Amino acid sequence: MSLPCLDTSPEVCQALARGQPVVALESTILSHGLPWPENVATAHAVEKIIRDAGVVPVTTAIEIYS
């Protein structure tokens, strides 16, 4: 799935096309919630838990262009 305003990874596109489960994770914890490097370690740990359950993690974010 690709729209001019939506950037979706090939892995997510394939999972959606195959009807595989995906889980949306929001990105605030990465950018504002925890200090570096705990934010990255936490994100990777959560993604691993999701992947170990057979689900594709999808981190969502909004990028503002000026």
SEMILUM-435029 format. One record per residue (C-alpha): residue number from 0; residue in one letter; y, x, z. Coordinates in Angstrom, 2 decimals. Layout:
@pos:NUM code:a py:Y px:X pz:Z
...
% end
This chain:
@pos:0 code:m py:0.00 px:0.00 pz:0.00
@pos:1 code:s py:3.24 px:1.59 pz:-1.06
@pos:2 code:l py:6.68 px:0.06 pz:-1.04
@pos:3 code:p py:9.95 px:1.90 pz:-1.59
@pos:4 code:c py:10.80 px:1.40 pz:2.08
@pos:5 code:l py:7.29 px:1.94 pz:3.48
@pos:6 code:d py:5.47 px:5.26 pz:3.53
@pos:7 code:t py:1.77 px:4.74 pz:4.22
@pos:8 code:s py:-0.72 px:7.61 pz:4.42
@pos:9 code:p py:-3.71 px:7.66 pz:2.07
@pos:10 code:e py:-6.05 px:7.41 pz:5.08
@pos:11 code:v py:-4.40 px:4.18 pz:6.23
@pos:12 code:c py:-4.34 px:2.74 pz:2.72
@pos:13 code:q py:-8.06 px:3.43 pz:2.32
@pos:14 code:a py:-8.90 px:1.89 pz:5.70
@pos:15 code:l py:-6.92 px:-1.26 pz:4.91
@pos:16 code:a py:-8.48 px:-1.53 pz:1.44
@pos:17 code:r py:-11.97 px:-1.26 pz:2.95
@pos:18 code:g py:-11.23 px:-3.76 pz:5.70
@pos:19 code:q py:-11.63 px:-1.11 pz:8.40
@pos:20 code:p py:-9.81 px:-1.59 pz:11.69
@pos:21 code:v py:-6.48 px:0.12 pz:12.26
@pos:22 code:v py:-4.37 px:0.27 pz:15.41
@pos:23 code:a py:-0.56 px:0.56 pz:15.29
@pos:24 code:l py:1.04 px:3.00 pz:17.69
@pos:25 code:e py:4.80 px:3.12 pz:18.05
@pos:26 code:s py:6.59 px:6.46 pz:18.02
@pos:27 code:t py:9.09 px:6.07 pz:20.87
@pos:28 code:i py:6.87 px:7.97 pz:23.31
@pos:29 code:l py:6.98 px:10.92 pz:20.91
@pos:30 code:s py:10.70 px:10.95 pz:20.36
@pos:31 code:h py:12.14 px:9.64 pz:23.65
@pos:32 code:g py:9.42 px:8.90 pz:26.21
@pos:33 code:l py:7.99 px:12.28 pz:27.15
@pos:34 code:p py:9.26 px:15.85 pz:26.91
@pos:35 code:w py:7.77 px:18.35 pz:24.48
@pos:36 code:p py:4.96 px:19.47 pz:24.47
@pos:37 code:e py:3.49 px:16.63 pz:26.58
@pos:38 code:n py:4.60 px:14.09 pz:23.98
@pos:39 code:v py:2.57 px:15.70 pz:21.20
@pos:40 code:a py:-0.46 px:16.29 pz:23.45
@pos:41 code:t py:-0.39 px:12.66 pz:24.58
@pos:42 code:a py:-0.11 px:11.37 pz:21.02
@pos:43 code:h py:-3.08 px:13.51 pz:19.91
@pos:44 code:a py:-5.15 px:12.41 pz:22.92
@pos:45 code:v py:-4.47 px:8.72 pz:22.23
@pos:46 code:e py:-5.28 px:9.15 pz:18.53
@pos:47 code:k py:-8.57 px:10.86 pz:19.45
@pos:48 code:i py:-9.57 px:7.98 pz:21.73
@pos:49 code:i py:-8.84 px:5.54 pz:18.92
@pos:50 code:r py:-10.72 px:7.59 pz:16.31
@pos:51 code:d py:-13.70 px:7.99 pz:18.66
@pos:52 code:a py:-13.88 px:4.18 pz:18.73
@pos:53 code:g py:-14.13 px:4.12 pz:14.92
@pos:54 code:v py:-10.58 px:2.93 pz:14.35
@pos:55 code:v py:-7.81 px:4.54 pz:12.29
@pos:56 code:p py:-4.62 px:5.16 pz:14.29
@pos:57 code:v py:-1.33 px:4.34 pz:12.58
@pos:58 code:t py:1.85 px:5.73 pz:14.13
@pos:59 code:t py:4.86 px:3.66 pz:13.14
@pos:60 code:a py:8.44 px:4.88 pz:13.06
@pos:61 code:i py:11.76 px:3.86 pz:11.60
@pos:62 code:e py:13.87 px:6.51 pz:9.95
@pos:63 code:i py:17.53 px:5.72 pz:9.46
@pos:64 code:y py:19.21 px:7.26 pz:6.45
@pos:65 code:s py:22.96 px:7.51 pz:6.39
% end
